Amino acid sequence: MELKNSVSIITGGSSGLGEATVRKFHSLGSKVCVFDLDNEKGKKLERELGKNCAFFSVDVCHEANIEEAIKAVIKQFNKIDINVNCAGIALAEKTLGKDGPHDLTRFKKIIDVNLIGTFNILRLCAEQMAKNPTDNNQEKGIIINTASVAALEGQKGQVAYAASKGGVAAMTLPIARDLARDHIRCGCIAPGLFLTPMFEGLGEEVCETLAKDVIFPKRLGNPEEFAQYAVQIVENQYINGSILRLDGGIRLA
Ligand SMILES: NC(=O)c1ccc[n+]([C@@H]2O[C@H](COP(=O)([O-])OP(=O)(O)OC[C@H]3O[C@@H](n4cnc5c(N)ncnc54)[C@H](O)[C@@H]3O)[C@@H](O)[C@H]2O)c1
């Protein structure tokens, strides 16, 4: 599919990997809809990019909220071609910690945002994509989800996060199979360590230590490199149903 003249919904588009994807897609001629909780950053980005960028203040977990926002996108741009899901949260808590077992409400919250929130958006986007006429490549839509290398190599304290990302990774193939009839592809990026506000929250020392495990280049990933991969998934029709690592070769111990 071509990005030029497409309409894309990017969740988590106010910050980090989502924001880089918004900027990249916009620069390549896509009309970008930023779905995020962060009003301040989202509105600032909308003002900066101007025409063909619209911010929608949403919580990906909130069913009615998302249904309304999707309707508003259709009203404004008439269609949805691409959905990139980057909205996500992290948590550090062990299965059994010094203060007792993992808090169940916090576990559910991570699953709710990272896994159910992703599915909520993509199922509603797919409904709209299926209504598109096929383009020159016989395609109607593309869904890109964001897992993590933690889906495969979760660390201590990442049980909830790893479970949520494992779910995102595992649903890639069945989504691709379910939507093939409607000429919609689904890909999943599993990033390694990227320099974003989420990651910076860990502190400089931790970032430096983790970067040492990257095989080459010896640094954290740049959000633009994530955006570039998302462009490749949109443009390369043979990418479907796969979990694609983007990690400088890192394998977490
Ligand atoms: N940064 C990394 O190293 C890394 C590695 C692997 C995977 N990831 C994943 O990539 C995605 C993006 O991460 P990032 O590093 O850019 O983080 P980030 O914190 O910079 O951005 C996440 C965005 O999601 C939004 N968000 C959170 N909860 C939301 C909700 N309920 N509804 C709507 N928006 C919500 C936030 O407001 C924020 O703008 C996440 O899913 C994260 O788990 C990041």
Ligand as a Chemical Component Dictionary entry (heavy atoms), coordinates in Angstrom:
data_LIG
# 
_chem_comp.id                   LIG 
_chem_comp.type                 NON-POLYMER 
_chem_comp.pdbx_formal_charge   0 
_chem_comp.three_letter_code    LIG 
# 
loop_
_chem_comp_atom.comp_id 
_chem_comp_atom.atom_id 
_chem_comp_atom.alt_atom_id 
_chem_comp_atom.type_symbol 
_chem_comp_atom.charge 
_chem_comp_atom.model_Cartn_x 
_chem_comp_atom.model_Cartn_y 
_chem_comp_atom.model_Cartn_z 
_chem_comp_atom.pdbx_ordinal 
LIG N1  N1  N 0  10.791 2.122  24.178 1  
LIG C1  C1  C 0  11.130 0.856  24.134 2  
LIG O1  O1  O 0  12.267 0.489  24.359 3  
LIG C2  C2  C 0  10.096 -0.186 23.802 4  
LIG C3  C3  C 0  10.548 -1.501 23.639 5  
LIG C4  C4  C 0  9.632  -2.481 23.312 6  
LIG C5  C5  C 0  8.307  -2.161 23.151 7  
LIG N2  N2  N 1  7.880  -0.877 23.322 8  
LIG C6  C6  C 0  6.463  -0.612 23.147 9  
LIG O2  O2  O 0  6.296  0.408  22.177 10 
LIG C7  C7  C 0  5.111  1.153  22.467 11 
LIG C8  C8  C 0  5.466  2.634  22.517 12 
LIG O3  O3  O 0  6.354  2.832  23.594 13 
LIG P1  P1  P 0  7.191  4.161  23.792 14 
LIG O4  O4  O 0  8.515  3.744  24.276 15 
LIG O5  O5  O -1 7.063  5.007  22.588 16 
LIG O6  O6  O 0  6.397  4.785  25.034 17 
LIG P2  P2  P 0  5.917  6.278  25.374 18 
LIG O7  O7  O 0  5.574  6.247  26.823 19 
LIG O8  O8  O 0  6.898  7.262  24.862 20 
LIG O9  O9  O 0  4.568  6.420  24.513 21 
LIG C9  C9  C 0  3.409  5.699  24.817 22 
LIG C10 C10 C 0  2.202  6.550  24.481 23 
LIG O10 O10 O 0  1.019  5.758  24.757 24 
LIG C11 C11 C 0  0.058  6.608  25.342 25 
LIG N3  N3  N 0  -0.907 5.808  26.121 26 
LIG C12 C12 C 0  -0.667 5.076  27.236 27 
LIG N4  N4  N 0  -1.795 4.512  27.668 28 
LIG C13 C13 C 0  -2.778 4.888  26.812 29 
LIG C14 C14 C 0  -4.179 4.629  26.741 30 
LIG N5  N5  N 0  -4.798 3.867  27.647 31 
LIG N6  N6  N 0  -4.890 5.185  25.726 32 
LIG C15 C15 C 0  -4.293 5.985  24.814 33 
LIG N7  N7  N 0  -2.961 6.265  24.834 34 
LIG C16 C16 C 0  -2.218 5.732  25.818 35 
LIG C17 C17 C 0  0.875  7.547  26.225 36 
LIG O11 O11 O 0  0.129  8.715  26.560 37 
LIG C18 C18 C 0  2.091  7.819  25.354 38 
LIG O12 O12 O 0  1.892  8.954  24.543 39 
LIG C19 C19 C 0  4.562  0.595  23.776 40 
LIG O13 O13 O 0  3.547  -0.331 23.495 41 
LIG C20 C20 C 0  5.767  -0.095 24.382 42 
LIG O14 O14 O 0  5.379  -1.141 25.239 43 
LIG C21 C21 C 0  8.752  0.114  23.650 44 
# 
loop_
_chem_comp_bond.comp_id 
_chem_comp_bond.atom_id_1 
_chem_comp_bond.atom_id_2 
_chem_comp_bond.value_order 
_chem_comp_bond.pdbx_ordinal 
LIG N1  C1  SING 1  
LIG C1  O1  DOUB 2  
LIG C1  C2  SING 3  
LIG C2  C3  SING 4  
LIG C2  C21 DOUB 5  
LIG C3  C4  DOUB 6  
LIG C4  C5  SING 7  
LIG C5  N2  DOUB 8  
LIG N2  C6  SING 9  
LIG N2  C21 SING 10 
LIG C6  O2  SING 11 
LIG C6  C20 SING 12 
LIG O2  C7  SING 13 
LIG C7  C8  SING 14 
LIG C7  C19 SING 15 
LIG C8  O3  SING 16 
LIG O3  P1  SING 17 
LIG P1  O4  DOUB 18 
LIG P1  O5  SING 19 
LIG P1  O6  SING 20 
LIG O6  P2  SING 21 
LIG P2  O7  DOUB 22 
LIG P2  O8  SING 23 
LIG P2  O9  SING 24 
LIG O9  C9  SING 25 
LIG C9  C10 SING 26 
LIG C10 O10 SING 27 
LIG C10 C18 SING 28 
LIG O10 C11 SING 29 
LIG C11 N3  SING 30 
LIG C11 C17 SING 31 
LIG N3  C12 SING 32 
LIG N3  C16 SING 33 
LIG C12 N4  DOUB 34 
LIG N4  C13 SING 35 
LIG C13 C14 SING 36 
LIG C13 C16 DOUB 37 
LIG C14 N5  SING 38 
LIG C14 N6  DOUB 39 
LIG N6  C15 SING 40 
LIG C15 N7  DOUB 41 
LIG N7  C16 SING 42 
LIG C17 O11 SING 43 
LIG C17 C18 SING 44 
LIG C18 O12 SING 45 
LIG C19 O13 SING 46 
LIG C19 C20 SING 47 
LIG C20 O14 SING 48 
# 
